Amino acid sequence: MNHIAPGARAGIYHYDEIDRQFVAERVEQFRKQVERRLAGELTEEEFKPVRLMNGLYLQLHAYMLRIAVPYGVMSAVQLRKLSDIGRKYDKGYGHFTTRQNLQYNWIRLEDTPAILHELAEVDMHALQTSGNCVRNVTTDPFVGAARDEVVDGRVYAEILRQWTTMHPEFTYLPRKFKIAISGAASDRAAVRIHDVGLLARRNDKGEPGFSFYVGGGLGRSPFVGKLVREWVAQEDFVAYLEAILRVYNQYGRRDNIYKARIKILVHELGLEKFTQEVEEEFARLRGPKYRLDPEIVEGIRGHFAPPPFEELPDHSDALERAKAADPAFANWLAVNVAEHKAPGYAIATVSLKPAGGIPGDATCEQMDLVADLAERYSFGELRVTHVQNLVLAHVKKDDLYDLWKRLDAAELGSANAGLIGDIIACPGLDYCALANARSIPLAQAISARFADPVRQRTIGELGIKISGCINACGHHHVGAIGILGVDKKGTEYYQITVGGDPTLTTAIGDILGPAVTETETVDAIEAIVDVYLANRAGEGERFIDTLARVGHAPFKERIYAAD
């Protein structure tokens, strides 16, 4: 078991020599494969499965390299390395994704071995960020800090990372496989839109266990994950997941890429039959070989021990003075800062959504700054969220004003977390070969339209999510307002959905009406907001609650009245 090395920083899983040797060997293997491709010894068809297993995509204009950030947690040193790579090998920025990873969009094939070598120097890689394997396991970005946390999801996400990395049975599944874990009362990991979603809980004895939801997913056929088992004890955690993957590997369709995800298998078999198959496989696996040893769990838990918090009062006079003196800071504090389990500390969301900006993009200078701020204010660690923001999870309340001023000076201080300006958007047709329409310009236009932070606060919680194609990388199906780019005879149009919800009350949005043009879409979003504000029962009623109460008709009438 990998124990923490002397001087290593808590909160980050640190590789041992076995880990480092494995990653180094994979880099050298890929280096030789790239050399063969460049020499013409491998065709693109032969090279494609190799590059995808190393996170390398071929997009419209260049190669894209996706870097794994396991469960979204990284150190300041690692972020600084990502910045350095973006400066040397890309165009001076990186793009943070809905799987808590980072992408470079302008990579040259011949540079990829050098990039992977540099990543390995800081215990990072691009393995299994593509391909039909278990992808990056995601979790709550407030993990280890949230006041409502029951179980630390990092521990079990790391167990899954080790268990699934190059697992010989699950490297070539029928289709890609995504897992999310939430261990808090609030679901900040969108667990029920994943192939497997895990809600970690404790029983009456205080023992950790998991509720397993299976068959969630968006894309061409969106499904909400179904509860397969209410309680799986910690010792059976790996065995039960292995049973699910084995059933999927055996019965999942390989003849049709559009019907290959586990959500289709659950739907076609039916929940009862699928659960029966899993339970039978679990009964065969259950026993010493697959039992999760408590010593292993505790060894990994040691990597995520709480940082050395100071004993502080929960009330901060300095914070209150700054809040009273600076309304812009007070607004950011109310929107982007969450309660911490340790008195005197807070969780700060760093928005990568400036007004008119590209969601999820960060320049190398901004990454360097956030790395510096993480070291100064948050014990040298940070998190990537599945909504394309960053989080500094352990900030003293006394330091919040200084932190915000430095963020704001670098266009990272937007007060919009969870509001209409906190837009999720995929790269769309500007980069992606699969897209039907552009996502980025539309996101920028909507963001600019609703740039006023006071107006955003007045509107309240309202998430907009944009996808450039039916693959739904922008999670549009679960947006309170979702936008899907479609192609109509060579012209870009956008279909609007409303009522989606990625939380514990997961819901797929409903199509509001016919697709509209880009300009019409921005106006339609404003019309939807106007109707919401005119009909809500009070400032505390969220958009999705007003929608559920008044129905779709008022919104349709406003948008499509001219038709």
N, C-alpha and C positions, 0 to 999 in steps of 0.2 A: 504494500500500500504506500502511496506517495504521501509522506508527511511533510509538513511545512519546513522549509529550510530556515536556518537561523537568519534573522534579518528580513525575511520575506514579508511582504505586506498582506495583512489579513484582508479578506473580501475578494481576493483574486486567486483562482486556482493556478498553481505554479507547476510547470512541467518538471518531471524528473528526467534522468538521462535516457531512459527507455523511450519516453515520449519524444525527446529531441532527436534521438537516433532515427526513430520511425519517420518523423517529418522530414529530416535531412535526406533519408533514402528516397522518399517519395519525390522530393525536389530533383534529385539527380536522375531518377527514372524519367521524370517528365522532361528534363533538359534534353535527354537523349531522344525522346519522342518528338520534341520540337525540332531538333536538328534533322531528324529524318523527314519531317514534314517540309521543312525549308529546303531540303536537298531533293525533294520530289520523290522520296522513297515511299512515302505514305500519301494516299489521296485524301481529300477532305472527308470523304465518306468513311475511310478507315480511321482518320484522325479524330473525327467528331466525338465518338464515345470516350476517347482518351481525354480530350480537352475538357469535356463536360464534367468528368469525374474530378477534374482539377479546377472547376469553377470558371472555365473560360468559354464565353459565348461569342458567336459571330453575329453582330448586329448590322444595322443598315450601313453604317459608315466606318466602323472599326470593330476591333475586338472589345468585349466587356469582360472584366475580371471581377468576380464577386468574392469578397473576403469574409471568412467566417468570424463572427463575434459570438462565441458560445453564450447562449442565454442573455445576450446583449450586454455583458459585463466586460469591461476592459480597464487597463491601467492607463495613467497619463503617459507612461513611456510608450505603450502600444499606440495610443492615439497620435503621439508625436511621430512615430514611425509611419503611420498611415499618411500623415501630412507630408512627410519627407518623400514618400513614394509618389504621392499625387503631384508634387512639385517636379520631381525628376522624370517621371514616366508618363504623366497624364497632362492635363491642361490646368493644373493648379487648384483642383477641387476634388471632392468625393461626394458620393450620393448615398445617404443612409436610407435603408429599405424597411419594408413592413415585416421582414423576418429578422430585424435587429442586426442586419449585416451592413457592409459597406461595398459599394460598387465603384469601379473606375470605368468610364465609358469610352476612353480614347487610348486604348492599349495597343502596342505593336506586338505581334506574335513573338518576334525575336527577343523582346524584353521580358517576357513572362518568367523564364527561369530565374533571371536576376531578381525580379520582384519577389518571387516565392522564396528565394534564398534570404532576402532581406527580412521578409515576414518571419521566417523561421528563427531569425536572430532574436526576436522578441516573443517567441512562443505563439506565433500565429500561422495560419495556413488558409488554403482555399478548398480543402477537401470536402466533398459531399455538399457543396453549395449548389450543385446541380446534379442531374442524373436521377435515375429511378431508384433512389436509396432513401434512407432516413435523413432528412435535412436538419438544419440547425434547430435545436430544441429551444423554444422561446418561453419566457416567463415574465412575471410582473416586473416592470422597471423600478418599482419601489421596494423590491425584495430586500429583506434584511433591515429595512428602515421603517416601513409603514406601521402606523399605530394599530391598524386592524389586522395585522398579519398573524396567522395561526401556525403556519409551517413555512420554513425557509425553502422556497422552490429551487434555489440554486443548487442545493445539495443533491436533489434528485435529478435535476437537469444535467449535472455533471456526471452522475452515475450513468444516465442514458447516453451522454456523449461518449463515455469510455466504452460502454457496452455496444453501441451501434457503429462506432468507427471501424470501417472495413469489415463489418460482420459478414462472414462468408455466405451466410444464408440470405441476408437481406441487402446485399449490394446491388442486386438486379431484380428489384420488385416489379410487379406489373406497371407501376407508375410511382412518381415521387410521393413521399410520405412525410407529413408534417405533424409535429407534436407540440402542444403547449401545456404549461403547468401554472396553476394559480394556487397560492396558499393563503389567500386573504379573504376577508368577508366580501370585499368588492372584487369583481373580476376585471383586472386591468390587462389581461392577456388574451382576451377574446377566445376562450378555450373551446367554445362550442362551434366554431367555424373551422376546426382542425380535423384532420383524419382521426387523431386521438386527442381528446382534451381531458386533462386531469385536474380535478379539484381536490386539493390536499386538505384534510381535516384532522381533527383529533376526536377520539371516542371518549366515553365517560372516564376511562382510566388515564387519559392524557396521551394515549399512544397514537402515533401518526398513521394515517391510512388515506386511501384515495377512492374517489368516485370516478369511474371510467365512462366517458362519453365517446362514442365512436361514430364515424360516418358523416362528420361535418365537412363543409368545404364550399367554396364559392365557384367561380368559373361558369362554364356553359350550363351546368345543372346545379344550382345552389341548394344545399341541404343544411339543416341545423343538426348538430350531433345528437345522437340518441343515447340515453342512459342504458348501459349494458350491465354494469354492476355498481351497486350503491356503495359497497365497502370492500376494498382490497387492502389487507394489512401490509405494513411495510415489508415484511419478510417475503411476501408474495408479489411484490411490485414488479420485479423483472420477469418473473414467470408468467404473470398474467399478460403483460405486454408482449412477451414472446409468443404466447398462445394466439393473441390477436394477429400478430404479423404472420404467423404460420398459416392461419386460416386464410388470410388475405393472399399470401404467396401461393397457396394451393388453388384457391377458387377465383382469384381475381383475373379479369379478362386481359389477355395479351393480344387479342385479335382486333381490337378497336381502341385506339388511343383515347377516344372521347368517352369510353365506358370502362376505363381501366382503374379509376380511383376507387378506394374502398367505400366511398359514399354510395356508389352505384351497386356494389356488391351487397351492402347492407339493405339497400332499397329493393333489389331484385330477390334476394333470399328471404327478406322479411326479418324484422328484428328478432322474433322468437327463434327462427331457425339459425340465424347468425349467432345469437347468444348461445344456443345449444352447442354449436360447433366449437365455439371458443371455450365453453365450460368443459367439454370433453377433452379438448387439447390441454387445457389447464390442469385437469385431473391427472393426465399422463406426465406432465412436466413437474408438477408440485412435488417437492422433496428436497433432499440435501443439495443436489447439484445446482438447482436454480434458487435456492433459498438465499435471500440477501442478508449476509452476515452483518449483525449490528456493529461489529468492529470496523467493517468497511465503511459503513455509513458514518460512524463517528470519526474515522480517519479523514474522510472527505469533508465532514462538517467542520473539522479543525481549520480548513482553509478559509472558511467563511465566518470565522469568529468575529464578534463585533470589534470595530476599531477602538482604540483607547479614548473613549469619550471622557470629557471633563465632567465633573459634577457641577452642574449649573442649575440655577433657578429656571423654571419654564418661562417666566416673564422676563422680557428684555426691555429695559428702559431706553437703551440706544435705539432699538427697533421702533419703539413707539414714537420717539422724537422724530426719527427720519420719516416715518409714515405720516405724521402730522405736518411736517414741513414740505413734503414733496408728493403731490397728488399722483404723479405718474408712477412713482415707486409704490405708493399705496395701492394703485390699481394692479400692478404686476404682482404685488404680494398677495392680493386677494385671489388672483386668477392662477398664477403659476407656482405657488408655494403650498405644499401639503404638510400635514402634521407628521411629526417624527415620534418614534417610540421612546427616544431618549430626551429627557427634559433639557430645554435650552437649545435644541437642534431643530432643523427643518429640512424638507426635501424640496429642492429647486429644479423646476423644469426649464431647460434652455430651449427656447423656441427656434427652430430652423425654418420659420415661416414669416419672414418680414413682409410688410405690406408690398404686394407686387412681386414678391420673390418666388423662387422655385422651391417647392416643398422638399425638404430632406437634403438639399444641397448645402455644403459647407466648404468655404475656401480653405486652402492650406493655412492661411494666416488665422482664420477663425479656429481651425482645429488646434493650432499651436496655442492660441489664447486659452481655449477650453482646457487643454492639457495643463497649462500653467495654473489656471484657476482651480482645477481639480487637486493639484498638488498643494496649493496654498490653503484651500478652504474645505476640501472633502477627502482627506486622507489618501490622495493620489489615485482615486478610482472614479469611474463614471459609468453610465449606462446608456444604451441606445434603446429607444422605445419602438413599439410596433406601429406607432403613429408618426414616425420619422422625426422625432425630436431627441434631445439628449437630456440626461438627468444627472445632477450632482446631488447625491443622496444624503450626505451628512454635513450640512452646513450649519455653523453656529448662527443662531438668530442675530447675535451681535454683528455678524459679518455680512448679513444679507444685503444691506444697503451698498456697501462697498462692492460686493459681487455684482449687483445689478448695474451699478454705474459703469463698471468695466464691460459687462455684457452689452449694455445699451450703446456704448460708444462703438462697438463692433457690429452693430445691427443684429444682435442676438438677444435683445432685451424685450422683444414683443410680448405684450400681456394678452395672450390669446389661447392658452392651453385649454382645449375642450370647447372653444368658442368657434364662431363661423370662420374666423381667419386661420384656424388650425386645420388646414385642408390636407388630406392625403391625396397624392397623385402619383400614378406610375409614370415612367419616362415617356410612354406613348410613342406616337409616330415620329417624334424628333429623333428617336434612337432605335426603337424596337421594330424588328422585322415582322412581328406578328400583329402590330397595331393597325387599326382601321382609321384612327383619328388621333390628333394631338391632344395630350392632357395638360402639358405644362403651360402653354399660352392661356388656356381657359382658366386654370388654377390662378395664374397671375392676374387675369382680368377680374375674377371674382374677388380675390384678395384685395386688389386695389379699390374695387367698388365698396368694400366693407372695411376700409383701412382704419376708420375712426375707432379708437379703443373704447371710447365711451359708448358709441353705438353698439359695439360688440357686446359690452357688458349688459346693455339694455336688452339685447336679443336673448342673451343667456346661452345655455348649453345647446349647441346645434352643430353636429359634425357633418361636413361635406366630404365625400370620398369620390374620386374620379378615376375611371379606368379607360384606357384607350382601346380596349377590345374585350371580348367576352371572357377572356382568361381571368379577368377581375383582379389583377395584381394591385389595383387601387382600392380593393374591398368595397366597391360601390354598392353591392347588394346589402350591406349592413350599415350604410350611411343613413343618418336621419334624412339627409338628402343625398341620393346617389346619382352619379352621372356616368353614363356609358357611351363611349364614342362608337359610332356606326358609320359605315360607308354606304351612301346612296348614289349609285351611278357616278362614282368618282368624287363625290362631294362629302365633306365631313359634316355629320349631324350628331346630335347628342340626345339620348333618351334619359328622361328624368324619372327616378323612383323616389318614393318617400316612405318613411316609417321603419327603416332598418334600424337594428340595434345590436351592437357587438357584445353587450354585457351579459350578465347571468340571465336576463330576460330576452335572450337572443331572438331576433326576428329578421326575416328577409323582407326588404322593401317591396312595395307594389309600384308597378309602372303607372305613371300619372296620365300619360297620353302620348300622342305621336311625337317622334323625335323632332328637334328644332335645331336651327343653326347655332353657331358659336355665339354670335351677338344676341340672338334671341334667348340663348341659355342664360346668359348673365342677367338679362332683364327678367327672365322667368324666376330665377333665384330670388331676385329682389321682390317680385310679386308674391312669391310664396312666403317670404318673411313678412311682408306687409299684411297679408291675410292672417298669418299666425298672430302678429301683434294685435291686430284688430279683434281677434276672437279668443285670445287666451284669457283664462279666468283670473289671472293676476300675475305679478312678476315671478312668482315661484313656479308657475306651471310651464314645464318644458315643452318644446315643439312637438315631440312625439306624443306627449300626453294630450295636447290640444288637438292634434291630428286624430288621435283615437276617439276623442270626444265629439268632434264636429264632422269627421269623415273627410273624404277626398273632394266632395262636390265644390266647396267654396274655392279650393285651390285650382281645380280644373276650370271653373268658370272664369276666374281671373286671367289665367294663362291663355286659354283657348277661346276667349270670348269673341275675338275677331273672326275666328273660323266658323 
